[in-house]
Amino acid sequence: MDVKALSYYVAIVDQKSINKAAELLYISQPVLTRTVKALEKELGVQLLICNNHGIEITTVGQNLYYYARSILSQFEEIERLKKTFGSCIETRLRVSTAMILLQDSIIQKYFSSVNSDHSFIDIRETGIEEAINNVRSQASEIAILALNTVQYRTLQRVCKIHELEMHVIDKGSVYVHLSQKHALAQADTVKASSLLSMIYLHTPEDFFTRLNYPVKIGDTELSQFKRIITVNNYHTIINLLKHSDAFMFGNRWQIEDLKKGGIASIRLEDGHIQRHLVWLHRQRQTLSDEARLFLNLFLAPLNQSIPAKA
């Protein structure tokens, strides 16, 4: 039983005549007759009784008529929705970020710039490893990462293995972020050893964070920090920085934004470890208009734009 057969059957009952239904549908009368016979054979009951006055519908035939009308009405609604969706402009932005705080203004500018009826925005604040996996699995189209020198070298190898393309945005010194009310907030530089008594905030452990364990910052290893809070949400990190004796290692690219939120940024004295700001996507992948727009908004304060071939 198909939709066309039901539509033929409904037309016959509405017209109370196979001949009139054939004229209405611009098909031959034998086609409609065969359709009714096929329905009766499939259901095992008689639906219509033909006589000199036209047709008479049986009780079962009447029930089928009501069901068929309901089914056809639902199909008409589906077709209407298909046309509606076909004219609807939809945009999709899928981004992962790791160790970087996105400015709220970027999202606002993105939203005001897209011309769509339905905007889908999926921004995942996560760790470096998960951000990479999101791009590999296409859960995210792009990832924006801030990572140190050791992690950066490893990421270069990972990108080759997994056919990811990495674009370097900038690199610079490591900074320490803490409350503007902290005693160290007015210093120009700070040694890692002077932070040992404070609470060290960092994101959940993954392959890339474990690379930091043997790293020495001056005469201090990260493993020497004993007061640690692991947080998976950057806005929670900001609140902890503002209202507790806590710090986090960061970068210079968001100093001004953090300053507005009551967070001071002090350059770490040890210079051999740097922070690298990069973005990546799958090789041989043409970026969507949404990803291009978002990246250019992110890069604009750094006086950069994405390469034309990306």
Phi and psi in degrees as GROMACS dihedral restraints (atoms count N, CA, C in turn):
[ dihedral_restraints ]
;  ai    aj    ak    al  type     phi  dphi    fc
    3     4     5     6     1  -122.6    20    10
    4     5     6     7     1   172.5    20    10
    6     7     8     9     1   -64.5    20    10
    7     8     9    10     1   -38.3    20    10
    9    10    11    12     1   -62.3    20    10
   10    11    12    13     1   -42.3    20    10
   12    13    14    15     1   -62.1    20    10
   13    14    15    16     1   -40.9    20    10
   15    16    17    18     1   -65.7    20    10
   16    17    18    19     1   -38.0    20    10
   18    19    20    21     1   -66.8    20    10
   19    20    21    22     1   -37.4    20    10
   21    22    23    24     1   -63.8    20    10
   22    23    24    25     1   -43.9    20    10
   24    25    26    27     1   -62.7    20    10
   25    26    27    28     1   -44.4    20    10
   27    28    29    30     1   -61.9    20    10
   28    29    30    31     1   -40.9    20    10
   30    31    32    33     1   -62.9    20    10
   31    32    33    34     1   -40.0    20    10
   33    34    35    36     1   -62.8    20    10
   34    35    36    37     1   -45.7    20    10
   36    37    38    39     1   -66.9    20    10
   37    38    39    40     1   -40.8    20    10
   39    40    41    42     1   -62.1    20    10
   40    41    42    43     1   -39.6    20    10
   42    43    44    45     1   -86.2    20    10
   43    44    45    46     1   -12.3    20    10
   45    46    47    48     1    56.2    20    10
   46    47    48    49     1    27.4    20    10
   48    49    50    51     1  -165.0    20    10
   49    50    51    52     1   133.9    20    10
   51    52    53    54     1   -69.1    20    10
   52    53    54    55     1   -39.5    20    10
   54    55    56    57     1   -63.5    20    10
   55    56    57    58     1   -44.9    20    10
   57    58    59    60     1   -66.0    20    10
   58    59    60    61     1   -37.7    20    10
   60    61    62    63     1   -64.7    20    10
   61    62    63    64     1   -38.2    20    10
   63    64    65    66     1   -62.9    20    10
   64    65    66    67     1   -41.5    20    10
   66    67    68    69     1   -64.9    20    10
   67    68    69    70     1   -41.1    20    10
   69    70    71    72     1   -64.9    20    10
   70    71    72    73     1   -38.7    20    10
   72    73    74    75     1   -90.8    20    10
   73    74    75    76     1    -5.4    20    10
   75    76    77    78     1    58.8    20    10
   76    77    78    79     1    42.4    20    10
   78    79    80    81     1  -132.8    20    10
   79    80    81    82     1   168.4    20    10
   81    82    83    84     1   -78.9    20    10
   82    83    84    85     1   153.5    20    10
   84    85    86    87     1   -62.1    20    10
   85    86    87    88     1   -39.9    20    10
   87    88    89    90     1   -59.7    20    10
   88    89    90    91     1   -32.6    20    10
   90    91    92    93     1   -62.6    20    10
   91    92    93    94     1   -44.0    20    10
   93    94    95    96     1   -67.6    20    10
   94    95    96    97     1   -38.4    20    10
   96    97    98    99     1   -62.0    20    10
   97    98    99   100     1   -44.6    20    10
   99   100   101   102     1   -64.3    20    10
  100   101   102   103     1   -35.2    20    10
  102   103   104   105     1   -63.2    20    10
  103   104   105   106     1   -44.8    20    10
  105   106   107   108     1   -64.2    20    10
  106   107   108   109     1   -43.8    20    10
  108   109   110   111     1   -61.3    20    10
  109   110   111   112     1   -39.0    20    10
  111   112   113   114     1   -66.3    20    10
  112   113   114   115     1   -40.2    20    10
  114   115   116   117     1   -64.0    20    10
  115   116   117   118     1   -43.2    20    10
  117   118   119   120     1   -64.1    20    10
  118   119   120   121     1   -38.6    20    10
  120   121   122   123     1   -67.5    20    10
  121   122   123   124     1   -40.3    20    10
  123   124   125   126     1   -66.1    20    10
  124   125   126   127     1   -39.1    20    10
  126   127   128   129     1   -87.8    20    10
  127   128   129   130     1   -19.5    20    10
  129   130   131   132     1    76.5    20    10
  130   131   132   133     1    21.9    20    10
  132   133   134   135     1  -140.3    20    10
  133   134   135   136     1   162.0    20    10
  135   136   137   138     1   -88.7    20    10
  136   137   138   139     1   132.5    20    10
  138   139   140   141     1  -102.0    20    10
  139   140   141   142     1   -41.5    20    10
  141   142   143   144     1  -128.0    20    10
  142   143   144   145     1   145.8    20    10
  144   145   146   147     1  -117.5    20    10
  145   146   147   148     1   118.1    20    10
  147   148   149   150     1   -87.9    20    10
  148   149   150   151     1   136.3    20    10
  150   151   152   153     1  -143.4    20    10
  151   152   153   154     1  -174.8    20    10
  153   154   155   156     1   -66.2    20    10
  154   155   156   157     1   -19.1    20    10
  156   157   158   159     1   -96.9    20    10
  157   158   159   160     1     2.0    20    10
  159   160   161   162     1   126.8    20    10
  160   161   162   163     1  -120.8    20    10
  162   163   164   165     1  -130.0    20    10
  163   164   165   166     1   153.6    20    10
  165   166   167   168     1  -123.4    20    10
  166   167   168   169     1   130.8    20    10
  168   169   170   171     1   -93.3    20    10
  169   170   171   172     1   134.0    20    10
  171   172   173   174     1   -78.4    20    10
  172   173   174   175     1   172.0    20    10
  174   175   176   177     1   -62.1    20    10
  175   176   177   178     1   -44.7    20    10
  177   178   179   180     1   -64.7    20    10
  178   179   180   181     1   -38.7    20    10
  180   181   182   183     1   -62.7    20    10
  181   182   183   184     1   -36.1    20    10
  183   184   185   186     1   -66.7    20    10
  184   185   186   187     1   -42.0    20    10
  186   187   188   189     1   -63.0    20    10
  187   188   189   190     1   -42.7    20    10
  189   190   191   192     1   -62.4    20    10
  190   191   192   193     1   -37.8    20    10
  192   193   194   195     1   -59.1    20    10
  193   194   195   196     1   -46.0    20    10
  195   196   197   198     1   -65.2    20    10
  196   197   198   199     1   -42.4    20    10
  198   199   200   201     1   -63.3    20    10
  199   200   201   202     1   -42.2    20    10
  201   202   203   204     1   -64.1    20    10
  202   203   204   205     1   -41.7    20    10
  204   205   206   207     1   -59.9    20    10
  205   206   207   208     1   -42.0    20    10
  207   208   209   210     1   -64.4    20    10
  208   209   210   211     1   -44.0    20    10
  210   211   212   213     1   -63.6    20    10
  211   212   213   214     1   -45.2    20    10
  213   214   215   216     1   -64.3    20    10
  214   215   216   217     1   -35.7    20    10
  216   217   218   219     1   -63.6    20    10
  217   218   219   220     1   -39.7    20    10
  219   220   221   222     1   -67.5    20    10
  220   221   222   223     1   -38.2    20    10
  222   223   224   225     1   -65.3    20    10
  223   224   225   226     1   -36.9    20    10
  225   226   227   228     1   -63.5    20    10
  226   227   228   229     1   -38.1    20    10
  228   229   230   231     1   -66.5    20    10
  229   230   231   232     1   -39.2    20    10
  231   232   233   234     1   -62.1    20    10
  232   233   234   235     1   -43.4    20    10
  234   235   236   237     1   -63.3    20    10
  235   236   237   238     1   -37.6    20    10
  237   238   239   240     1   -64.8    20    10
  238   239   240   241     1   -42.4    20    10
  240   241   242   243     1   -65.1    20    10
  241   242   243   244     1   -38.1    20    10
  243   244   245   246     1   -60.4    20    10
  244   245   246   247     1   -41.5    20    10
  246   247   248   249     1   -67.1    20    10
  247   248   249   250     1   -38.4    20    10
  249   250   251   252     1   -64.7    20    10
  250   251   252   253     1   -46.6    20    10
  252   253   254   255     1   -66.1    20    10
  253   254   255   256     1   -32.9    20    10
  255   256   257   258     1   -64.0    20    10
  256   257   258   259     1   -29.8    20    10
  258   259   260   261     1   -93.6    20    10
  259   260   261   262     1    -3.5    20    10
  261   262   263   264     1   -86.6    20    10
  262   263   264   265     1   129.4    20    10
  264   265   266   267     1   -89.9    20    10
  265   266   267   268     1   120.1    20    10
  267   268   269   270     1  -117.6    20    10
  268   269   270   271     1   136.6    20    10
  270   271   272   273     1  -120.0    20    10
  271   272   273   274     1   146.1    20    10
  273   274   275   276     1  -132.8    20    10
  274   275   276   277     1   123.3    20    10
  276   277   278   279     1  -118.9    20    10
  277   278   279   280     1   122.2    20    10
  279   280   281   282     1  -129.7    20    10
  280   281   282   283     1   108.5    20    10
  282   283   284   285     1  -133.2    20    10
  283   284   285   286     1   139.2    20    10
  285   286   287   288     1  -113.1    20    10
  286   287   288   289     1   142.7    20    10
  288   289   290   291     1  -129.0    20    10
  289   290   291   292     1   149.2    20    10
  291   292   293   294     1  -142.7    20    10
  292   293   294   295     1   128.7    20    10
  294   295   296   297     1    60.9    20    10
  295   296   297   298     1    29.8    20    10
  297   298   299   300     1  -145.3    20    10
  298   299   300   301     1   138.4    20    10
  300   301   302   303     1   -97.8    20    10
  301   302   303   304     1   123.6    20    10
  303   304   305   306     1   -81.5    20    10
  304   305   306   307     1   136.5    20    10
  306   307   308   309     1   -67.7    20    10
  307   308   309   310     1   136.4    20    10
  309   310   311   312     1   -59.3    20    10
  310   311   312   313     1   -31.9    20    10
  312   313   314   315     1   -65.1    20    10
  313   314   315   316     1   -26.7    20    10
  315   316   317   318     1   -64.9    20    10
  316   317   318   319     1   -44.5    20    10
  318   319   320   321     1   -64.2    20    10
  319   320   321   322     1   -41.2    20    10
  321   322   323   324     1   -63.3    20    10
  322   323   324   325     1   -43.4    20    10
  324   325   326   327     1   -67.0    20    10
  325   326   327   328     1   -38.6    20    10
  327   328   329   330     1   -61.5    20    10
  328   329   330   331     1   -49.3    20    10
  330   331   332   333     1   -61.9    20    10
  331   332   333   334     1   -38.5    20    10
  333   334   335   336     1   -75.0    20    10
  334   335   336   337     1   -15.7    20    10
  336   337   338   339     1   -93.8    20    10
  337   338   339   340     1   -23.8    20    10
  339   340   341   342     1   -80.8    20    10
  340   341   342   343     1   139.9    20    10
  342   343   344   345     1  -108.4    20    10
  343   344   345   346     1    90.7    20    10
  345   346   347   348     1  -150.0    20    10
  346   347   348   349     1   158.8    20    10
  348   349   350   351     1   -84.8    20    10
  349   350   351   352     1   -27.4    20    10
  351   352   353   354     1  -140.1    20    10
  352   353   354   355     1   116.8    20    10
  354   355   356   357     1  -107.6    20    10
  355   356   357   358     1   124.3    20    10
  357   358   359   360     1  -105.7    20    10
  358   359   360   361     1   118.2    20    10
  360   361   362   363     1  -122.3    20    10
  361   362   363   364     1   117.0    20    10
  363   364   365   366     1  -124.4    20    10
  364   365   366   367     1    97.9    20    10
  366   367   368   369     1  -111.8    20    10
  367   368   369   370     1   118.9    20    10
  369   370   371   372     1  -109.0    20    10
  370   371   372   373     1   112.5    20    10
  372   373   374   375     1   -86.1    20    10
  373   374   375   376     1   115.0    20    10
  375   376   377   378     1  -150.9    20    10
  376   377   378   379     1  -169.8    20    10
  378   379   380   381     1   -85.8    20    10
  379   380   381   382     1   170.8    20    10
  381   382   383   384     1   -62.1    20    10
  382   383   384   385     1   -46.7    20    10
  384   385   386   387     1   -61.8    20    10
  385   386   387   388     1   -45.3    20    10
  387   388   389   390     1   -67.9    20    10
  388   389   390   391     1   -36.3    20    10
  390   391   392   393     1   -61.2    20    10
  391   392   393   394     1   -42.3    20    10
  393   394   395   396     1   -62.8    20    10
  394   395   396   397     1   -45.8    20    10
  396   397   398   399     1   -63.7    20    10
  397   398   399   400     1   -33.9    20    10
  399   400   401   402     1   -63.2    20    10
  400   401   402   403     1   -38.8    20    10
  402   403   404   405     1   -71.4    20    10
  403   404   405   406     1   -41.7    20    10
  405   406   407   408     1   -59.1    20    10
  406   407   408   409     1   -42.5    20    10
  408   409   410   411     1   -84.9    20    10
  409   410   411   412     1    -3.3    20    10
  411   412   413   414     1    69.0    20    10
  412   413   414   415     1    17.2    20    10
  414   415   416   417     1   -67.1    20    10
  415   416   417   418     1   -31.4    20    10
  417   418   419   420     1  -124.7    20    10
  418   419   420   421     1   143.4    20    10
  420   421   422   423     1   -78.9    20    10
  421   422   423   424     1   -37.1    20    10
  423   424   425   426     1  -137.2    20    10
  424   425   426   427     1   161.8    20    10
  426   427   428   429     1  -135.2    20    10
  427   428   429   430     1   141.2    20    10
  429   430   431   432     1  -116.2    20    10
  430   431   432   433     1   123.2    20    10
  432   433   434   435     1  -128.5    20    10
  433   434   435   436     1   143.9    20    10
  435   436   437   438     1  -118.0    20    10
  436   437   438   439     1   123.9    20    10
  438   439   440   441     1  -147.3    20    10
  439   440   441   442     1   159.1    20    10
  441   442   443   444     1   -85.2    20    10
  442   443   444   445     1   178.9    20    10
  444   445   446   447     1   -58.5    20    10
  445   446   447   448     1   -44.4    20    10
  447   448   449   450     1   -63.8    20    10
  448   449   450   451     1   -45.3    20    10
  450   451   452   453     1   -66.3    20    10
  451   452   453   454     1   -36.3    20    10
  453   454   455   456     1   -62.8    20    10
  454   455   456   457     1   -44.3    20    10
  456   457   458   459     1   -62.4    20    10
  457   458   459   460     1   -39.5    20    10
  459   460   461   462     1   -67.2    20    10
  460   461   462   463     1   -40.4    20    10
  462   463   464   465     1   -61.6    20    10
  463   464   465   466     1   -35.6    20    10
  465   466   467   468     1   -57.5    20    10
  466   467   468   469     1   -42.6    20    10
  468   469   470   471     1   -70.5    20    10
  469   470   471   472     1   -39.9    20    10
  471   472   473   474     1   -61.5    20    10
  472   473   474   475     1   -40.8    20    10
  474   475   476   477     1   -63.1    20    10
  475   476   477   478     1   -38.7    20    10
  477   478   479   480     1   -65.7    20    10
  478   479   480   481     1   -41.6    20    10
  480   481   482   483     1   -66.7    20    10
  481   482   483   484     1   -41.9    20    10
  483   484   485   486     1  -102.3    20    10
  484   485   486   487     1    14.6    20    10
  486   487   488   489     1    55.4    20    10
  487   488   489   490     1    51.0    20    10
  489   490   491   492     1  -110.3    20    10
  490   491   492   493     1   148.5    20    10
  492   493   494   495     1  -109.1    20    10
  493   494   495   496     1   123.8    20    10
  495   496   497   498     1  -107.8    20    10
  496   497   498   499     1   136.4    20    10
  498   499   500   501     1  -119.7    20    10
  499   500   501   502     1   122.7    20    10
  501   502   503   504     1   -82.9    20    10
  502   503   504   505     1   126.7    20    10
  504   505   506   507     1   -92.0    20    10
  505   506   507   508     1   -47.8    20    10
  507   508   509   510     1  -168.5    20    10
  508   509   510   511     1   167.5    20    10
  510   511   512   513     1  -145.5    20    10
  511   512   513   514     1   154.9    20    10
  513   514   515   516     1  -170.5    20    10
  514   515   516   517     1  -174.4    20    10
  516   517   518   519     1   -67.7    20    10
  517   518   519   520     1   157.7    20    10
  519   520   521   522     1   -79.6    20    10
  520   521   522   523     1   138.2    20    10
  522   523   524   525     1  -118.0    20    10
  523   524   525   526     1   156.1    20    10
  525   526   527   528     1  -107.9    20    10
  526   527   528   529     1   127.4    20    10
  528   529   530   531     1  -107.1    20    10
  529   530   531   532     1   129.6    20    10
  531   532   533   534     1  -153.9    20    10
  532   533   534   535     1   175.0    20    10
  534   535   536   537     1   -63.3    20    10
  535   536   537   538     1   142.5    20    10
  537   538   539   540     1   -64.8    20    10
  538   539   540   541     1   -15.6    20    10
  540   541   542   543     1   -87.5    20    10
  541   542   543   544     1    -7.9    20    10
  543   544   545   546     1   -72.0    20    10
  544   545   546   547     1   151.5    20    10
  546   547   548   549     1   -61.5    20    10
  547   548   549   550     1   -27.8    20    10
  549   550   551   552     1   -84.2    20    10
  550   551   552   553     1    -6.7    20    10
  552   553   554   555     1   -61.9    20    10
  553   554   555   556     1   -25.7    20    10
  555   556   557   558     1   -91.4    20    10
  556   557   558   559     1    -3.4    20    10
  558   559   560   561     1   -74.4    20    10
  559   560   561   562     1   152.5    20    10
  561   562   563   564     1   -81.2    20    10
  562   563   564   565     1   -37.9    20    10
  564   565   566   567     1  -137.8    20    10
  565   566   567   568     1   164.7    20    10
  567   568   569   570     1  -145.5    20    10
  568   569   570   571     1   145.5    20    10
  570   571   572   573     1   -91.7    20    10
  571   572   573   574     1   147.1    20    10
  573   574   575   576     1   -61.4    20    10
  574   575   576   577     1   -33.8    20    10
  576   577   578   579     1   -63.3    20    10
  577   578   579   580     1   -26.8    20    10
  579   580   581   582     1   -78.0    20    10
  580   581   582   583     1    -3.6    20    10
  582   583   584   585     1  -101.8    20    10
  583   584   585   586     1    -3.1    20    10
  585   586   587   588     1   -61.2    20    10
  586   587   588   589     1   -27.6    20    10
  588   589   590   591     1   -83.5    20    10
  589   590   591   592     1    -8.4    20    10
  591   592   593   594     1   -90.8    20    10
  592   593   594   595     1   170.6    20    10
  594   595   596   597     1   -85.1    20    10
  595   596   597   598     1   125.6    20    10
  597   598   599   600     1   -95.1    20    10
  598   599   600   601     1   117.4    20    10
  600   601   602   603     1   -95.7    20    10
  601   602   603   604     1   132.6    20    10
  603   604   605   606     1  -151.8    20    10
  604   605   606   607     1   166.2    20    10
  606   607   608   609     1   -80.5    20    10
  607   608   609   610     1   166.4    20    10
  609   610   611   612     1   -55.1    20    10
  610   611   612   613     1   149.3    20    10
  612   613   614   615     1   -68.6    20    10
  613   614   615   616     1   138.0    20    10
  615   616   617   618     1  -148.3    20    10
  616   617   618   619     1  -170.8    20    10
  618   619   620   621     1   -56.7    20    10
  619   620   621   622     1   -40.9    20    10
  621   622   623   624     1   -75.2    20    10
  622   623   624   625     1   -34.2    20    10
  624   625   626   627     1   -70.3    20    10
  625   626   627   628     1   -32.2    20    10
  627   628   629   630     1   -66.8    20    10
  628   629   630   631     1   -21.6    20    10
  630   631   632   633     1   -64.8    20    10
  631   632   633   634     1   -19.9    20    10
  633   634   635   636     1   -81.1    20    10
  634   635   636   637     1   -16.6    20    10
  636   637   638   639     1   -54.5    20    10
  637   638   639   640     1   -46.4    20    10
  639   640   641   642     1   -84.0    20    10
  640   641   642   643     1    -3.0    20    10
  642   643   644   645     1   -68.9    20    10
  643   644   645   646     1   133.8    20    10
  645   646   647   648     1  -107.1    20    10
  646   647   648   649     1   131.6    20    10
  648   649   650   651     1  -109.4    20    10
  649   650   651   652     1   101.3    20    10
  651   652   653   654     1    67.9    20    10
  652   653   654   655     1  -121.0    20    10
  654   655   656   657     1  -104.2    20    10
  655   656   657   658     1    17.9    20    10
  657   658   659   660     1  -122.2    20    10
  658   659   660   661     1   131.5    20    10
  660   661   662   663     1   -96.0    20    10
  661   662   663   664     1   148.2    20    10
  663   664   665   666     1   -61.2    20    10
  664   665   666   667     1   -28.1    20    10
  666   667   668   669     1   -67.3    20    10
  667   668   669   670     1   -11.9    20    10
  669   670   671   672     1   -79.8    20    10
  670   671   672   673     1   -15.8    20    10
  672   673   674   675     1   -75.6    20    10
  673   674   675   676     1   123.1    20    10
  675   676   677   678     1  -102.7    20    10
  676   677   678   679     1   -26.6    20    10
  678   679   680   681     1   -97.4    20    10
  679   680   681   682     1   104.3    20    10
  681   682   683   684     1  -130.1    20    10
  682   683   684   685     1   138.0    20    10
  684   685   686   687     1  -123.9    20    10
  685   686   687   688     1   126.1    20    10
  687   688   689   690     1   -97.5    20    10
  688   689   690   691     1   124.4    20    10
  690   691   692   693     1  -131.5    20    10
  691   692   693   694     1   137.3    20    10
  693   694   695   696     1  -107.0    20    10
  694   695   696   697     1    13.4    20    10
  696   697   698   699     1  -134.7    20    10
  697   698   699   700     1   124.2    20    10
  699   700   701   702     1   -70.3    20    10
  700   701   702   703     1   -29.9    20    10
  702   703   704   705     1   -69.9    20    10
  703   704   705   706     1   -31.7    20    10
  705   706   707   708     1   -66.7    20    10
  706   707   708   709     1   -39.0    20    10
  708   709   710   711     1   -58.9    20    10
  709   710   711   712     1   -43.7    20    10
  711   712   713   714     1   -60.4    20    10
  712   713   714   715     1   -44.1    20    10
  714   715   716   717     1   -63.4    20    10
  715   716   717   718     1   -39.7    20    10
  717   718   719   720     1   -67.5    20    10
  718   719   720   721     1   -38.7    20    10
  720   721   722   723     1   -62.2    20    10
  721   722   723   724     1   -39.8    20    10
  723   724   725   726     1   -72.1    20    10
  724   725   726   727     1   -34.2    20    10
  726   727   728   729     1  -118.1    20    10
  727   728   729   730     1    13.8    20    10
  729   730   731   732     1  -146.5    20    10
  730   731   732   733     1   173.3    20    10
  732   733   734   735     1   -84.8    20    10
  733   734   735   736     1    64.1    20    10
  735   736   737   738     1  -126.9    20    10
  736   737   738   739     1   159.4    20    10
  738   739   740   741     1  -144.4    20    10
  739   740   741   742     1   164.6    20    10
  741   742   743   744     1  -143.2    20    10
  742   743   744   745     1   150.7    20    10
  744   745   746   747     1   -81.5    20    10
  745   746   747   748     1   138.4    20    10
  747   748   749   750     1  -150.4    20    10
  748   749   750   751     1  -145.2    20    10
  750   751   752   753     1  -142.7    20    10
  751   752   753   754     1   176.5    20    10
  753   754   755   756     1   -90.2    20    10
  754   755   756   757     1    -6.4    20    10
  756   757   758   759     1   -76.2    20    10
  757   758   759   760     1   -12.0    20    10
  759   760   761   762     1  -127.6    20    10
  760   761   762   763     1    23.1    20    10
  762   763   764   765     1   -58.0    20    10
  763   764   765   766     1   -46.8    20    10
  765   766   767   768     1   -65.3    20    10
  766   767   768   769     1   -39.9    20    10
  768   769   770   771     1   -66.9    20    10
  769   770   771   772     1   -41.5    20    10
  771   772   773   774     1   -66.5    20    10
  772   773   774   775     1   -34.6    20    10
  774   775   776   777     1   -60.5    20    10
  775   776   777   778     1   -39.0    20    10
  777   778   779   780     1   -63.5    20    10
  778   779   780   781     1   -26.6    20    10
  780   781   782   783     1   -94.3    20    10
  781   782   783   784     1    10.9    20    10
  783   784   785   786     1    85.3    20    10
  784   785   786   787     1    20.0    20    10
  786   787   788   789     1  -110.6    20    10
  787   788   789   790     1   129.7    20    10
  789   790   791   792     1   -92.0    20    10
  790   791   792   793     1   152.3    20    10
  792   793   794   795     1  -128.7    20    10
  793   794   795   796     1   123.3    20    10
  795   796   797   798     1  -124.3    20    10
  796   797   798   799     1   133.5    20    10
  798   799   800   801     1   -71.1    20    10
  799   800   801   802     1   134.2    20    10
  801   802   803   804     1   -75.8    20    10
  802   803   804   805     1   135.7    20    10
  804   805   806   807     1   -66.5    20    10
  805   806   807   808     1   -39.5    20    10
  807   808   809   810     1   -67.0    20    10
  808   809   810   811     1   125.2    20    10
  810   811   812   813     1  -101.4    20    10
  811   812   813   814     1    -3.9    20    10
  813   814   815   816     1   -81.8    20    10
  814   815   816   817     1   -17.4    20    10
  816   817   818   819     1  -100.1    20    10
  817   818   819   820     1   125.7    20    10
  819   820   821   822     1  -120.6    20    10
  820   821   822   823     1   165.5    20    10
  822   823   824   825     1  -104.3    20    10
  823   824   825   826     1   138.3    20    10
  825   826   827   828     1  -117.3    20    10
  826   827   828   829     1   131.9    20    10
  828   829   830   831     1  -107.0    20    10
  829   830   831   832     1   120.9    20    10
  831   832   833   834     1  -137.4    20    10
  832   833   834   835     1   162.7    20    10
  834   835   836   837     1  -133.8    20    10
  835   836   837   838     1   152.1    20    10
  837   838   839   840     1  -143.0    20    10
  838   839   840   841     1   159.2    20    10
  840   841   842   843     1  -152.6    20    10
  841   842   843   844     1   175.0    20    10
  843   844   845   846     1   -72.3    20    10
  844   845   846   847     1   142.6    20    10
  846   847   848   849     1   -62.9    20    10
  847   848   849   850     1   149.4    20    10
  849   850   851   852     1    60.6    20    10
  850   851   852   853     1    22.6    20    10
  852   853   854   855     1  -105.5    20    10
  853   854   855   856     1   127.3    20    10
  855   856   857   858     1   -84.4    20    10
  856   857   858   859     1   124.9    20    10
  858   859   860   861     1   -67.9    20    10
  859   860   861   862     1   143.2    20    10
  861   862   863   864     1   -71.0    20    10
  862   863   864   865     1   161.8    20    10
  864   865   866   867     1   -60.7    20    10
  865   866   867   868     1   -34.9    20    10
  867   868   869   870     1   -65.8    20    10
  868   869   870   871     1   -43.7    20    10
  870   871   872   873     1   -65.5    20    10
  871   872   873   874     1   -40.3    20    10
  873   874   875   876     1   -61.7    20    10
  874   875   876   877     1   -45.7    20    10
  876   877   878   879     1   -60.7    20    10
  877   878   879   880     1   -46.9    20    10
  879   880   881   882     1   -63.7    20    10
  880   881   882   883     1   -45.0    20    10
  882   883   884   885     1   -62.8    20    10
  883   884   885   886     1   -42.7    20    10
  885   886   887   888     1   -64.6    20    10
  886   887   888   889     1   -35.0    20    10
  888   889   890   891     1   -66.5    20    10
  889   890   891   892     1   -38.1    20    10
  891   892   893   894     1   -68.8    20    10
  892   893   894   895     1   -38.7    20    10
  894   895   896   897     1   -83.2    20    10
  895   896   897   898     1   -19.5    20    10
  897   898   899   900     1   -54.7    20    10
  898   899   900   901     1   -45.5    20    10
  900   901   902   903     1   -63.4    20    10
  901   902   903   904     1   -18.7    20    10
  903   904   905   906     1   -96.9    20    10
  904   905   906   907     1     9.9    20    10
  906   907   908   909     1    57.8    20    10
  907   908   909   910     1    40.6    20    10
  909   910   911   912     1  -131.7    20    10
  910   911   912   913     1   166.3    20    10
  912   913   914   915     1  -146.6    20    10
  913   914   915   916     1   163.4    20    10
  915   916   917   918     1   -74.9    20    10
  916   917   918   919     1   148.2    20    10
  918   919   920   921     1   -64.4    20    10
  919   920   921   922     1   147.0    20    10
  921   922   923   924     1   -61.7    20    10
  922   923   924   925     1   -31.8    20    10
  924   925   926   927     1   -81.2    20    10
  925   926   927   928     1    -9.8    20    10
